[in-house]
Amino acid sequence: MPSNTLYYGDNLEVMRKYLPDECIDLVYLDPPFNSNRDYNLLFREQSGEPAQGQIKAFTDTWQ
């Protein structure tokens, strides 16, 4: 399997076609998968104000 290759398609079909058995340690999926949910609610307090603690934790993780 070549390094740094982007595969486009259904994840199970791509893995079955291009990856040998028992070679995957982790599959990371990032929603929302067209669920029509507002995931930004996770970063707000009940009052509607931005949740600074969650925003900082998210930013620290991905920078």
N, C-alpha and C positions, 0 to 999 in steps of 0.2 A: 504494500500500500504506500503510495507516495506521500511525502510530508507536505504540509501547507497546501492542501487541496480542499476546495470548497465543493461540496456535493449539493445539488439542488433536487429536491423531490421528497416523497414520503419517507420519513426517517427509517421505518422498518424495512421498506423495500430497498433503500440504499444500503443499509447495513447488511442485509441478507446477500445482496449482489456483490458488494465490494469489500466486505470485511470478513476475515476468517473467524470461525467459531472461537469463543472464549478469549477474545482480544479486547473487549470493552470493559473498562473499569467504571466509567461514569458517563451518563447521558444527561446533559443539562438542557432543560426546556424552559423557555421564557414566555409566560403568558402575555397577552390576554387571549390568544387563540380565537379572536373574533367573537368574544362572549358578550359584547356590549356592556361590560362593567366598567366603572370608573375607578381604576386602581390608584388614582391620585388621592382617594379618600384615605388611604393608608398613611398619608403624610399630613393629615389634618387632625386637629383636636376636635372634640365634640362640638365646640363652639363654631367651628369652621375655620379657625385661625390655623396657619401653618404649624405643624408639630416640629419645632426646631431640633429637638433631640433626634428624631427619626431622620430628618433631613441631613443632619451632621453625620450620623452613623452611616447612612447610605453613601454620602459624598466621600467620607474617609475610606470606605470599603473599595470604591471604584476609582479612586484617583491614584 
